[in-house]
Amino acid sequence: MFISDPVYRKIVVKVGTNVITNADGKLNLDILDQLTTQIARLCNQGIEVLLVSSGAVGAGRSIITLPVGLPPVARRQVLSSTGQIKLINTYADLFARHGVTTAQILVTKSDFRDRQHYLNMRTCFSSLIEQSVIPVINENDAVSVTELMFTDNDELSGLIASMMQVDAHIILSHVDGLFDLSKKKDNPEVIPQIDPEDTRFHKFIQPGKSEFGRGGMLTKCHIARKLAGFGISVHIANGRTPGILYDIVSGKSVGTKFLAKKPTHGRKRWLAHSEGMEKGAVTINAGAEKALRSPTEANSLLPVGIESVKGAFYKGDIIKICTENGEIIGYGMARYSSEKTRELLGKTGEKPLIHYDYLYINI
């Protein structure tokens, strides 16, 4: 299918476990063939695609039977290690039918927490795309342990979408989109569009996880809101629907779309994913919190609004911003050290500790 006027030129496609596997965990080759055909044709039309695919653990279940008493971490490591080979080989074979080359990239959460690793990944993805190679990305479950695991591949794909500053992030699930359960519980309707500032979706969905995957619709919505706030359109749609990617890239109304706001500068996107990278923290008072959360004004963090300082940091370090009740509301890049910050606590007329251009506040 040729798309004469695509609405997106650069996309991340995330494929969920339940989209590409059957109930027994085995890969569904018919669905995989449909998806790879769509992606290959989009790429051949000049649309840049990064593919984030779950399914390794599910595929592993179809290869090896493990003893009941095996610890959960070891079980996941064995299944993902064996299943990943089958998954990537399947993708490579199917894409090769269309003359498309693929590359496998396995990452952990720590790769995003280290700035150098982050930049290295971005360079790698950019280089592959320039050579018309489709990156097939997955979490490296074989070495990831609980504290280093992503919530699921929705989180991973969201980080990549932000990193690569794509036009759209397409989350392919096994359902048609986000359903409005507040009206017709027996036959609910799909919500076609959501403004990222609208938080009512919490009332429309039931938090839950898929049979083989780790994530649920609530996770998808949180990630979608954040990305839409950065200026990236997000679609949640049924990956088993024939031609679903063609429809989305053509601009047709399918699934649920989180409307993109004005694009956010790249450094704010990076700051938004700074959890674990911070060198210290500051606690702010109610006045500063109100100013920073203002929906109409762009405010920097001034010393007069800071109550206390935790940890040791220097100019250029990332620090987190906490309220008096301990809530983390954002991250920013310090313009001076923790020592100087302590000297300026509560003072007026001083330069901001964090300038607005280097400040990210949670939606």
Stockholm file with secondary structure:
# STOCKHOLM 1.0

chainA/1-363         MFISDPVYRKIVVKVGTNVITNADGKLNLDILDQLTTQIARLCNQGIEVLLVSSGAVGAGRSIITLPVGLPPVARRQVLSSTGQIKLINTYADLFARHGVTTAQILVTKSDFRDRQHYLNMRTCFSSLIEQSVIPVINENDAVSVTELMFTDNDELSGLIASMMQVDAHIILSHVDGLFDLSKKKDNPEVIPQIDPEDTRFHKFIQPGKSEFGRGGMLTKCHIARKLAGFGISVHIANGRTPGILYDIVSGKSVGTKFLAKKPTHGRKRWLAHSEGMEKGAVTINAGAEKALRSPTEANSLLPVGIESVKGAFYKGDIIKICTENGEIIGYGMARYSSEKTRELLGKTGEKPLIHYDYLYINI
#=GR chainA/1-363 SS CCCSSCSCSEEEEEECHHHHBCTTSCBCHHHHHHHHHHHHHHHHTTCEEEEEECCHHHHHHTTCCCCTTSCHHHHHHHHHHHHHHHHHHHHHHHHHTTTCEEEEEEECTHHHHSHHHHHHHHHHHHHHHHTTEEEEEEECTTTCCGGGCCSCHHHHHHHHHHHHTCSEEEEEESSSSCEETTTCSSSCEECCEECTTCCGGGGTCCCCCCSSSSCCHHHHHHHHHHHHHHTCEEEEEETTSTTHHHHHHHTCCCSEEECCCSCCCHHHHHHHTCTTTCSEEEEECHHHHHHHTCSSCCCCBCGGGEEEEEECCCTTCEEEEECTTSCEEEEEECSSCHHHHHHHTTCSSCCCSBCGGGEEECC
#=GC SS_cons         CCCSSCSCSEEEEEECHHHHBCTTSCBCHHHHHHHHHHHHHHHHTTCEEEEEECCHHHHHHTTCCCCTTSCHHHHHHHHHHHHHHHHHHHHHHHHHTTTCEEEEEEECTHHHHSHHHHHHHHHHHHHHHHTTEEEEEEECTTTCCGGGCCSCHHHHHHHHHHHHTCSEEEEEESSSSCEETTTCSSSCEECCEECTTCCGGGGTCCCCCCSSSSCCHHHHHHHHHHHHHHTCEEEEEETTSTTHHHHHHHTCCCSEEECCCSCCCHHHHHHHTCTTTCSEEEEECHHHHHHHTCSSCCCCBCGGGEEEEEECCCTTCEEEEECTTSCEEEEEECSSCHHHHHHHTTCSSCCCSBCGGGEEECC
//
